Amino acid sequence: MAPRATILASGAGTNARNVLEGVRAGKLPIDVTAIVCDRAGAGVLEVARDFAVPALTVVWDRRAESRDAFDARVVDAVASTRPDLVLMLGWMHLVPPAFLARFPQTINVHPAYLPLDPAADYDVAPDGTHVPALRGAHALRDALAQRVAWIGATVHYVTAETDRGEVLARIPVAVDDAATESALREKVRAAEFAAVNEAIKGWCARR
């Protein structure tokens, strides 16, 4: 039986669609049984409908609910889907220790070329130059601000330290003439798809 996977996503759902297309084509050996989204009307909900995957929407109203209460609802929502693997594909909230204790098999895609050593703050690009580890929610913005020559896509285990979990897959991408966040995101999209696919296959092989 294929391992059960739950996708967490907040936005358009391009990575979710890539995964579901891979599953449908028999290229990814998982069963995506649910999508959890934190934004009403997010594009990933349309992806869920397109692939007939049950979707759970857990929206946080910061004015009416504490962060702890919201986190608890997310844990409950994911727990109800009974996942073997949790895929964070554009999920825009950090998860609390209680989430990681409940779902240690959680992996995340990040738009940067992260070091294989989680403690390192830089790595070496294919051309031999040093690349800073662009961690956190604004990796693409930081890449532009620091005028780095390389970005990329990394899939890693989620830990209590942001973007410092064990790396399952990573692909470098040259910035070249991309001058905006949207241009960088378009450049990295194919690398994200490939890295996520590689990471899922690797995770299944190690299981």
WOSULNOR-V477706 format. One record per residue. SS is DSSP state (a for helix, b for strand, c for the rest). PHI is phi in whole degrees, 0 to 359 (* if undefined). Layout:
[[SS | PHI] [SS | PHI]]
//
This chain:
[[c | *] [c | 293] [b | 297] [b | 279] [b | 236] [b | 242] [b | 262] [b | 251] [b | 210] [c | 242] [c | 239] [c | 290] [c | 85] [a | 295] [a | 290] [a | 297] [a | 297] [a | 301] [a | 296] [a | 293] [a | 294] [a | 295] [a | 296] [a | 299] [c | 278] [c | 79] [c | 266] [c | 238] [c | 274] [b | 229] [b | 240] [b | 280] [b | 260] [b | 194] [b | 237] [b | 249] [b | 231] [c | 253] [c | 226] [c | 296] [c | 85] [c | 295] [a | 299] [a | 296] [a | 291] [a | 292] [a | 300] [a | 301] [a | 295] [a | 300] [c | 253] [c | 55] [c | 258] [c | 303] [b | 238] [b | 244] [b | 254] [c | 238] [c | 266] [c | 256] [c | 265] [c | 300] [c | 282] [c | 244] [c | 219] [c | 287] [a | 296] [a | 300] [a | 293] [a | 297] [a | 302] [a | 296] [a | 293] [a | 295] [a | 301] [a | 296] [a | 296] [a | 293] [a | 300] [c | 294] [c | 267] [c | 51] [c | 278] [c | 273] [b | 221] [b | 249] [b | 252] [b | 268] [c | 242] [c | 88] [c | 277] [c | 261] [c | 236] [c | 292] [c | 259] [c | 280] [a | 306] [a | 298] [a | 294] [a | 292] [a | 293] [a | 280] [c | 230] [c | 294] [c | 270] [b | 241] [b | 237] [b | 227] [b | 260] [b | 229] [c | 277] [c | 199] [c | 263] [c | 276] [c | 293] [c | 292] [c | 275] [c | 300] [c | 274] [c | 282] [c | 248] [b | 203] [b | 216] [b | 255] [c | 283] [c | 303] [c | 268] [c | 92] [c | 280] [b | 278] [b | 241] [b | 291] [c | 282] [c | 271] [c | 264] [c | 95] [c | 284] [c | 239] [a | 300] [a | 291] [a | 299] [a | 294] [a | 299] [a | 292] [a | 297] [a | 269] [c | 54] [c | 284] [c | 269] [b | 226] [b | 239] [b | 158] [b | 221] [b | 229] [b | 246] [b | 217] [b | 294] [c | 273] [c | 230] [c | 294] [c | 266] [c | 301] [c | 56] [c | 235] [c | 278] [c | 304] [b | 278] [b | 262] [b | 200] [b | 206] [b | 222] [b | 280] [b | 223] [b | 286] [c | 291] [c | 53] [c | 261] [c | 294] [c | 240] [c | 227] [a | 299] [a | 294] [a | 294] [a | 297] [a | 297] [a | 295] [a | 294] [a | 272] [a | 300] [a | 296] [a | 293] [a | 299] [a | 303] [a | 294] [a | 292] [a | 297] [a | 299] [a | 298] [a | 294] [a | 297] [a | 298] [a | 294] [a | 298] [a | 295] [a | 293] [a | 275] [c | 293]]
//
